[in-house]
Amino acid sequence: MELPEKRTAGVFSYEGIPPAGQLIPLGLQHVVAAVVGVITPAIILSGSEVCSLSAGEKTTLIQASLVITALATLLQLFPLFHRIGSRLPVIMGISFAYVPALTAIGGQFGLPVILGAELIGGLIAVVFGIFVRPIRKLFPPLVTGTVIFTIGISLYPTAVHYMAGGDAAGEWFGGVRSWGVALFTFAVVVLLSNFARGIWKLGSLLFGMIAGYIAAFLAGIIDLSGVAEAPWVSLPQWMPFEIEFVPSAIASLVIVYIVNSVQTIGDLTSTTMGGMGRVPTDKELSGGIVGQGIMSVIGVFFGGLPVASFSQNVGIVTVNKVINRAVFAFSAGILLIAGLMPKFASVLTTIPQCVIGGATLSVFAAIAMTGIRMIASDGEFTVRKSTVAGLSVALGTGITQVPGCLSGSGFPGWVATVFGSTPVVAAAVMAIILNLVLPKDRPAGE
């Protein structure tokens, strides 16, 4: 009886290597939870309405997403110089959190400008991590939650556009075939996430996309002609895309980087409190954010997109309390192997956009609801909170829904790019200002 107890105890400690019977399923659990979020931003940005990438470039972007996610996770688990990385059980990699800003920049300037803004944004994240203690005071849960809520609702049109067929649908856009596959995918995801258990529940997005992919294949939507040309094994390319710097795009993305650095603080805190029964140290928070920024900078030179922590994997830790480093390293290893196989990445490029839309609608909704939970994290939703969140979201979303409203006489061109391309920037700035100037809530009884 002693041996099973020791074997089981291994997964609840950070050090050591648990037996394969525990290591493999627990590691695959994290892969299943993360993989859709890793590859989908690359697929979205590759579309004709954003960066208009070729099939080969799309494969390169997906391959880089998988590799950078694996390396970013390993850096968090095994910090460099005891400073770069958090040494906490987290999955970190390419994230949905940046998609609204990236699609706005990509649609106006293209992928090279995204990479240039990402390079500067990553450096800013490093600075934020170094000075995390004084800076984080500007981003209490009210401000961060407001921005995350804005990110979620700003992604809804993307999901619906994809459900209708997306850029590649042509005459099928908005038709029964596209919507049928999308709603079928959506239904599978919702059913599994609410009624299934274990790996089926945790992997509801992945299994929903697999079911949707099969439905799309039967409907004649999928084209596999380009898969045969992709090699089986290949290292990521150095500088596969040009890098350009546009100040307005940089300013827009930097703000999102700062907000997501604050979100990383929340994820690391949830990890330690949920899995370790303590709050993270300043060194762990600083190392986590610095590592996040450095991997974003490195990723630029391989075609990788911005890096953030994965809240869905944090949720797994808080539920099962498994914090063993080897489990997360195994997950990173699986993602790395997948990233070194362009054939696998090429297959992922064939996923129809209606399937992606049907699967990710629930993800975007979850992002928005996470923001609401953060706003009301202390159990109260006061008039002050309603004012800060409501006005910030109203201004951010309102500006982006009125094309050209910041392009009139007297406004320099960069204003529309920074504040009018995505609702996240205006909402973040307004939330910070209102939180600073409005009188604080009085304690009950005053």
N, C-alpha and C positions, 0 to 999 in steps of 0.2 A: 504493500500500500504506500510505502514511502516514495518509491520511484515515480509513480504518476504524479504525486504532489509536487515533487521537485521539478518534473518536466513541465507541469502546468505553471508553476511559479515563474519559470524563466521568461515568459512573455510579458509579465507584469513588472519586470525590471529592465532598465535601459541597457545595461551591458549584457554580454553573453549571447550565445547562439542557441535558440530553442530547437527541438527536433524537427525534422523535415515535415512530419505530419501536422505540425502546428504552423511552421514557418511558411509553407507554400500556400495553404488556403488563406491565411491571414494576410499575406502579402498580395495575393491575387485580388483579395477583397478591395484593397486600396487602388490597385490598377483599374479594376472595373469602375470604381467610383470616380476616378480622375480622367480616364482616357478620352471620354467624349468632350469634356471641357478643354482638354489639351489641343485636340485637333480641330475643333469647330471654328475657333477664331481665324485660323489660317484659311479654312474653306470659305468663310464669309468674306474675308478681305480679298480673296482671289477672284471674286465674282466680277462680272462685266460692269456693274454699277459702282464698283469701288476701285480696284486696282487693275482689273482686266488682265490677269496673268494667264500665260499659256499653261497647258497641261503639265509640262515639265517643270515650270516655275512653281506651280501649285504643289507638285510633289515635293520639290525642294523645301517649300515653306512648311509643309507638314512634317517632313523628315527632321528639319531643324527644331520644330516645336517639341517633338518627342525627345530628341537628344538633349536640348537645353533643359527641359523639365527633369530629366534623369540627373543631369549634372547639378542643377540647382538644388535638388533634393539631397544628393550626396554631400554637397557643400554644407547644408544645414545639419546633416548628421555628423560630419567629420570636419569641423571648422579648421580653417587655415590660420596659423599663428595664434590660435585661441581667441581670435577676434572677428574673423570673417565667417559667419555662420552662427546659428543659435545653439547648436548641440541639443536640439529638442526633436521629438518624434513628429515631424511634419512633412507633408508633401507640398512642394513649391514648384511652380512652373508657369507655362503660358496660360493666361486666364481670360475669362469673359469680361472681367472688370474694366478692361481698357477698350473694349470693342466700340462703344459709342464714339469716343474720341478718335479712335483709329479709322473708323469708317468715314468720319467727317474729313479727316486729313487726307486719307487715301483717295476719296472721291474728288477732292479739289486739287491735290498735288501729286498723288501717286505714292508708290511704295518707297522710293528713295527718301522722300521727305519724312515718311513715317519713321524710317530707320534713323535719320538724323535727329529727329525729335526724341526718339527713344534713347539714343546715346546720351544726350544732355539730361533727359529725365532720369536715367539710371545714375548719372553722377550726382544729381540733386538728391536722389534717394540715399546715396552713400553719405552725403553731408547730413541729411535728416537723421540717419541712423547714428552718426557720430554725436550729434547734439540732440538726441531724442528727448531727454528730460525736459529742457525748457520749451522746445517747440510743441510737444504734444499737448501742452495746456491750451493751445488754440483749437484743438480738435477733440472736445468732449464727445460722448456718445450722441448728444443731440445733433451736433454738426456732422459727424461722420455718418450717422444714421440717415440724415436728410440727404446727403450726397449718394449714399448707397441706394436709397429708395429711388432717387432720380435716375441712377444708372439702370435700375431694373425696369422702370416704366419707359425709359427711352429706348429700350431694346424690344419692346412689344411690336412696333411696326416692322422691325427686321424679321421677327418670327412669323408674323402674318404674311409678309411679302414672300417669305420662303414657303409657307404652307400653300400659298396660291400657285406655287410653281417656281418662283425665283427668276433669276436672269436667263436661265437656259431653257425655260419652258416654251418660249415662242408663242405659237398659236394656242398652246395648251394652258397658258397662264390664266388663272382664275377659273379653270374648267373643273368638271366633275372628277376627272382622273387625278389631277394634282391634289384636290381637296380630299378625295376619297382616301388616297394613300396617307396624306398628312393626318387626317382625323383618326385613321386606323392606328397609326404610330402613336399619336397622342393618347388614344384610349388604352393601348397596351401599357404605356408609361404610367398613366394614372392608376390603372388597375393593379399593376405590380407594386407601385410605391405605396399604395394604401391597403392592399389586401394580402400581399405576399409576405414572406418572412426570409430571414437569412440573406444569402447571396442574391436571391431573386429580388428582394426589396432593395438592397444596396446597389445592385446593378440594373435598376429599372430603366435608366436611360439607355444603357448599352443594349439590353435585351429588347427594349422598344425599338431601337434603331435597327437591330438585326431583323426583327419581325417586319418593320417597315421596308427594309431593303428587299426582303423576299417578296413582299407585296408589290413593290415597285418593279422588280424583275418580272413578275408574272404580268404586270400591266404594260410591259414593254418600254419602260422609261430608262432603264440602265444601259449604258454603252461601255463595254469592257474592251473595246478595240485597242486602247492605248496601254493596257496593262502589260501586254506581252513584250513591249519594247523596254520596259523598266528593268534595270539590273537587279539581281537578287541581293547583292551586298555592295555597299559603297559608303565611304566616309563622307560626312557633310562637307560641302564646298566652302572654301575660304572666299569671302567677298562675292557671293553669287549675284548680288544686286549692288547698284551704286548707292552712295550715301550723300544726301543733300541736306542743307540746313536752311530752313525758312523760319525767321524769328517768331512770327505769329503762331505757326504750328508748334514750335518749341514751347512757347508760353502756355498754349492750351494743354499740351500733354504733361508738362511739368506739374500743373495743378492736380491733374489726375494721379500722377505718381505720388504726390504728397498725401493725397487722400487715401490711396491704397497702402501707403506705408503705415498710416494710422489703422487701417483695417488689419494689416499684418499684426500690429500690436494686439488687437482684439483676438485674432486667431491664436497667436502664441499664448495669450493669457487663458483663453478657453482650453487650450491643450494642457497647460500645466495644472490649471485648477481642476479640470475634468479628469485628467489621467494621472496626475501626480499629487493632487491635494495641496497645492501651494501656488503662489503667484510667481511669475517669472522675474528674474533679476534684471536690473538695468543692463548688465552685460549681455544677457541672453537676448533682450529686446534689441539692443544696439547691433549685436552680431547678426541677428536675423535680418534686419532691414538693410544693413551694409551688404550682406551676402545677396539679398534680393536685388539691390542696385547693381552690384558688380556682375551678376549673371545676366542682367539686362544689357549691360554694356558689352560683355563678351558675345552675347547672342546676336547683337547687331552685325558682327563681322561674319556670321554664318547664316544670316537670313532669319534669325529668331525674333519673335515678338516679345513684348514686355512681360515681365515675370511678377507673379503675386502668389500669396499663399492660397491653398485650396480649402475653403470652409467646409466642403462636404466631407473631406477626409478628417478634418478636425472633429466633425460630428461623430465619425466612427470611433475616434479615440475616447471621446467623452462617454460613449455608450459601452464599449467593450473593455475599456481601461488598459488595452494593450499598448505599451510604450516601448517595446523592445526595438533597439536600433536596427538589428539584423532584419526584422520584418520589413521596415521601411527601405532598407538598402536592397532587399530582394525586389521590392516593387520598383525601385529605381532601375535595377538591373534589367527587368522585363521591358520597361519603357525604352531603355538604351538599346537593347537588342532590336526592338521594333523600329527604332529610329535609324539603325544601321542597315535596314532592309528597304531600299526604295521600292521594291515590288509590293511590299505591304503598304507603304505610303501611297503608291499609285492606286491600289485597290480602294483606299479610303477616299481618293478624289472622285470615285465613281458614285459615291453616295448622293442620291438626288436631293436637291434643296428642299423639296416638299417633305422628305423624311427628316431632314435636319430641323426644319421649322416645327414639325409636329413633336419632335423630341425636346427641343430647347424652350418651347413656350413655358413649360413648367419650371425650367431652370430660371428663366428671367422673372417669372412670378415669385420664385423663392428668393431671388436677390432683393426684389422690392419688399417682400415681407420681412427679410432680415433687417432691412433699414428701419421698418416700423418698430420691430422689436427693440432695436437699439435706441430709438427715440424714446420709447416708453420703458427703458431698461430698469428704472427704479420703481416701476409699478404704477406710476401716475402719468396722465397725459394732460398737462396743465394748459392754461391759456397761453402762457409764454411759449411753451413748446409748440403749440398749434400755430402761433404767429410765426416763429422762426421757420418751422418746417413748411407751413402752408405758403408763406410769401416767397420763400426761396425756390420751392418747386414750381410755383406759379410763374415766377419770372423766368426761370431757366427753360421750362417747357414752352412757355408762351412765346419767347423770343424765337426759338427754333421753328415754331409753327407758322411764323409770318416771314416768309422769305423777303430779304432785302430791307427789313426794318432797321438794321444798323448800317445801311450802306448809303444813306442819304447825305445831303449837303452838310459839311462840317465834320463828318466822321472820317478818320483815316482808314485805309483799307484793312489794316490789321485788326481793327475792332471787330469787324464782322467775322473774321476768321477765328479769333480767340473766343469771343462770347456768343457768336451766332451759329457756329457750326455744330455744337453739341450742348445740350442743356446742362451738362454736368458742371462746366466751368462757372457759368453765371450762378447756378444754384449754390456751388461751394463758396464763392466769394460772398454772396448775399448771406448765407448761413453764418459765416464767420463774423461778418460785420454786425448782424442782428444779435448774435449771441454775446458780442462784446458790449453793445450799447444799450440793449434793453435791460431794465431792472430785473434782478434775480428773483426767483420765486421765494416768497416768504414761507418760513416754516409754519406748519399747521398751528392755529391758535393765536397767531399774531394779528 
